[in-house]
Amino acid sequence: MTDAKLSNAQIAWRAAQDIEDGAYVNLGIGFPEMVAQYTVEGREAIFHTENGILNFGPAPEPGTEDWDLINAGKKAVTLKPGAAFFHHADSFGMVRGGHLDVAILGALQVAQNGDLANWRVGNKGVPAVGGAMDLVHGAKRVAVITDHVTKKGDPKLVESCTFPLTGVGCVTRVYTSLAVVDIEDGHFVLREKLPQISMDHLRALTGAELHIDGDVAELNVPEL
């Protein structure tokens, strides 16, 4: 047993390492927005937001915000050279037209077949799924960043989702506080795990079978 786990910043860092140079990327509201802070030096990621900006930059220094420049989470952003503005409908045309290389979202549950639930728990949550349902089926690759378990200790990687779905069979990789897991042929396939956690303990915290295909790498991240 161990209490070791990655922080949100460390999970975001790990996810950022897999963003390809020149990729068009949408980051979900909240925790996924942290990924933009850790893009790999020498690679360019072009960030897209549903409310109509392409190629926005980091958050401005406190006190210098221009509140006409915000992302979909209503947080102030800056602009990179070549940034573009467009209508909300055009933004979703980009999403639905398959022009995004990757979407990185949070999750309440991810099923072993790639189903994603990330907007509502029973009667609690936002009133509608919003643009996430477009992102999960419009982006070429959908990744999730999340804690491995809930605050109550229940698995977030499950056999099948019990919460309302955001998308069906859409997730291909999950970055958790304990592991990196791919979804292939309807199964969770373990790629990396924290060296401090045993395989038995990881399996006990996962709500579906973890398959092994080749070597499992150590999940090593910097202190952040």
N, C-alpha and C positions, 0 to 999 in steps of 0.2 A: 504494500500500500504506500502511496505517496500523495502529498498535496501539491506536488509540482504541476504547474501549468503555465502556458504563455499568457502574457497580458494582451489586451486588445491591440495595443500598438505593435507588439511582436507578431500577432496574427496578421495584421495589416501589412507589416513589412514582408512577411513570407509570401503573401499573395502578390505583392508588388513585384517580386523577383521574377514572376512568370509572365509579366506583361511584355509583349514583344515590341521591338523598336518600330515606331510608326503606327502602332495600333490605335484605333479609335475606341475609346473606353467610356462606358457610363458607370458611375458609382452610385449605389443606392443611398438613400437618405439616412443620416446618422452614422453609425459605426463604419460602414464601408467608405465613407468620405475620407477616412484616415489614410486609405491606401495611397492617395495622391501625394502624401508627404514622403513616401518611401520609394518612389520610382528610381530605377537603377541609373546611376550616373553614366552618361554616354548614350542612353536610349531616350527617344522622344515618344511620349504618350500624348495623344490629342484627346482631351477630355470633353465630353458632351453632356449637356444638361437638358432635361426635357422642356424647360421653360424657354429655351432658345438661344443658347450660347455654345459655340464650338471653339475649343482651344483656350479655355480659361486657365488661369494660373492659381497660385497659392492664395491663402487668405491674406488680406492686407493687415498692416500693423494696426493695433487698436487705436481708434481715434482718427484713422485715415480712410475709413470705409466710405464707399459710394453706394448708397442703398438702392440705386438704380441698377447695380451690378450684383445680382444674387444668383445662387444656384437653386435647384428645385427644393432644397431643404431650407430656403430663405436665409442662407448664410452668405455673407459678403465674400466676393471673389475679386481677383484681379484678372487682367487680360494679358495674354502673350501676343507677340507680334503675329499678325495674320489672323487674329481672332475674328469670328463672324457672328452676327446676330440674325435671327430669323423668327418667323411666326411659330407659335406653339404647334400649329397643325403641320408645318414643314418639319419641325423637330420630330414629331411622331411619324412623319413620312420616312425620315431617315431610319428610325427604329424599325418600322414595319417593313421597310424595303430591304432589310438585311445589310445595312451599311455600317453597323457597329461590329467590331471584332470581338469585344468581350463586354459583358455586364457582370459586375461584382455586387452581390446583394447579401443582406443579412437573412437569418432564418429563424423560425420557430421550430420547424421540423423539416428534415430532408429524408425522403424514403429511398430504399435501396434501388428502386427503379428510376430515380431521378426526379420524382415528384417533389415540388416545393410548396411549403405553407409558410408564409411570412407576414401575414397581415391581420389575422384575427384569431382569437382564442374563444370559441363559443360565442357568447354575446358580448365579449369584451374586445375592444379594438377600434380601429378607424372604421367609418361607415362603408367604405368601398375599397376594393383592391388597388385602384389607381393605375398608374402607368407601369407598374411592375409586371402586369400580365402581358403587356406589349413587349417589354424588355426581354422577358424570359423566352419568348418565342421568336423575337426579331434578331437578337444578337447571335453571332456565329458561335460563341462560347459563353456559357453561363457558369460562373463560379460563386461559391457561397463562403462567407467568413462568419464564424460563430463560435461560441463556447461549445464544448463537447456535450455538456449536460446543462439542464436548467438550474435555476437557483435552488430548487428542491432536490436536485440530484437525478432527475429523470433524464433518460437519453434523448438527445435531439436528432440523432441518426437512428431511424426506425425502419421496421419492416414496411409499414404503410402509414401514411399521415392520417391523423385523427382530427386535425384542424382543417378549416376550409382552404382549398388549394389556390395557389397563385398560378401555377402552371403544371403541366403533366409531362413527365419524362424529359425535363429540360436541363437539369443540373448535371455537369460532367465532372466537377471537382469540388471538394469541400476542404477548407482550411479551418481546423479547429484549434482549440487551446491545447490539444494533446497530440494531434496527428494531421497528416495530409492523406485524404482518401479520395480515390477516383471512383466513378460509377461507370461500370462496364458490363454490358449484357445482363442488366438487372441485378447487379451485385455491387456491394462495397468492396473495393480492392485497396488494401493498405499499402501506401507508398512510403510514408515517413512516420516515425513516432518519436516522442520525447524519449531520450535514453534513460531517464529516471523512472519511467513507468514500465511495468512488466506487461507482457502480452496478455496474460490472464486478466490483469486489472483493466487494461484497455477494453478487452472483449466484454468484461462485466459492465462497463459503462456505455456500451454500444447496444442499441436495441435491435440489431440484426447481425447476421453473421459477417465477420470480417474475413475476406478471402486474401490469401497471400499468393502473389504471382511474381516470383523472383525475389531478389534481395529487398529487404525493408531498410531504407536509409535512416540515419539518425536525423531528427528534426532539431537542427541547431540554428539559433537565431542570436543576434547581438543583444546586449543589454540596452534597453531604450527607456 
